[in-house]
Amino acid sequence: MSHLLELNDWHLSCYTPRGQCIYQQAAAAFAQADQLVFGDQALAQSRIQPQTFNVQYLSRLSTETLPRKIGPAQNYADLIYYHLRSIQSEHTLNDLVIAAPAYYSDEQLGLLLGIADEAGLNIQGFVDSALGYAIQTRTDTQHIFDIGLNQSNLSELRVEQGQIHVGSYNVFEGDGILGIVDAWLHVIASAFLQTSRFDPLHSAATEQQVFDQALGWITQGLPSDPQVSLDVDGHPRKADIPHAALISALRQRLSIAEFTNITTLGLTPRTNSVPGLNGLLSEISGDVVNGNANPKALLAAHEPYTGTGANRILQSAHSASANSAVQATPNPRSETETTGSPATHLLADHQATALTADALSTYFDADGLLRPGAEVLINGTAPTSARLRCGDDVQLPDGLWVAIRISD
């Protein structure tokens, strides 16, 4: 049976045939002593060592020569090859179905086919990734908004005769996670300059610290009173960052006007994790719905074509594609609120385990909150809050659980 590899340069993700995520890292590469390092570890060097860092190879997907050689890689295709090899060596992959956004051309996917073959991977076919985020809706047309590191994209899905089809799409270059973080870096720098006349972007070391904390607001959640702390040559510096200024920078950075008159807008978990974005989109769109990743639906969409060559599939059965984890908006609640009651236990195989149990102490603290850096995925993506809510799908290295609440 085939694994599923989803192409997204923020979350390059690999799923088992049962839909369990076994790999999710940024498509970022860094070379040190001629050795390549990929993923979030590479992102942590992006501002310190920019000359030996690259984060565009998956979004470009070409044989274009790199501006500067990175380790053994001389072009973007080389970096894709070595990244695939690193995933394969860690998880012993063979057959793959590729989930790819509509903006990849057939020529680019053909190139990926050859790169994967060189890496010892057998691509069975391609499925449009938007199908895996389709939502239950009464309308025949919906749009799915997804985001990566370098860009975001909007895909139209249409329901016709029980099938859901991928229609038109838009790509917003520069409107990705890195663009948002860069906009926030300027807000942070302005706050430091106003309070202490210190520019944290003047030094690569402090810029990396600011970058890491700003990115953390997306992966772990934005506090109501955000603050940035820096170590400057052994001396601590802090600045309070105006929450409103961050949301204003987000509004200016993204192409929000492009979403006017959309009746039903589905947000992928990646998009929904960007603080304030749901609220901004709700101001101009109709229903804004938070969907979950559904890798099994993508594998099911490809299943009828197994053994027929590396086809590109742009439709699937509507009932198999639409996921039911829906939160409709306009949403009058504050950004700090989430759906569902706070969870107290994890349920698997009809057995409930308390979040505070010793068996889960690697992932949760004594208060039942997620530990920083814990190897956990919530609803198929990185956690955006330390507190679990009832109904959350919780993926630990040893299996998939459901968050529940048991009253005293």
Buried (B, 14 or more C-beta within 10 A) or exposed (E): EBBBBBBBBBBBBBBBBEBBBBBBBBBBBBBEEEEBBBBBEBBBBBBBBEEBBBBBBBBBBBBEEBEEBBBEBBBBBBBBBBBBBBBBEEEEBEEBBBBBBBBBEEEBBEBBBEBBEEBEBEBBBBBBBBBBBBBBBEEEEBBBBBBBBBBBBBBBBBBEEEEBBBBEBBBBEEBBBBBBBBBBBEBBBBBBBEEEEBEBBEBBEBBBBBBBBBBEBBBBBBEEEBEBEBEEEEEEBEBEBEBEBBBBBBBEBBEBEBBEEBBBBBBBBBBBBBBBBBBBBBEBBBBBBBBBBBBBBBBBBBBEBBEEEBBBBBBBBBEBBBBEBBBBBEBEEEBEEBEBEBBBBBBBEEEBBBBBEEEBEEBBBEEBBBBEEBEBBBBBBBBBBBBBBBBBBBBBEEEBBBBBBEEE
